[in-house]
């Protein structure tokens, strides 16, 4: 298991904590943002493959903002997986 914390940019949420097991998402939790929606997203993606989640969430916008919490999650997943691989090398 590998835990990664990502500081979001351009969203109401401030931080995303991700626990990965290879490419499988063990858990996701958001600090700040819309509690119900983000709890739902967290539950939805648990157990999923990161590539599937990244493909679905990347590029999602929130109103006029160029990003969203799901988009930030896709970025965080990419970074977390890269960091997990770097720590194993």
Secondary structure, DSSP 8 states (H G I E B T S, - for coil): -EEEEEE-SSSSEEEEEEEEETTEEEEEEEEES-HHHHHHHHHHHTT-BHHHHHHHHTT--BTTBS--HHHHHHHHHHHHHHHHHHHH-
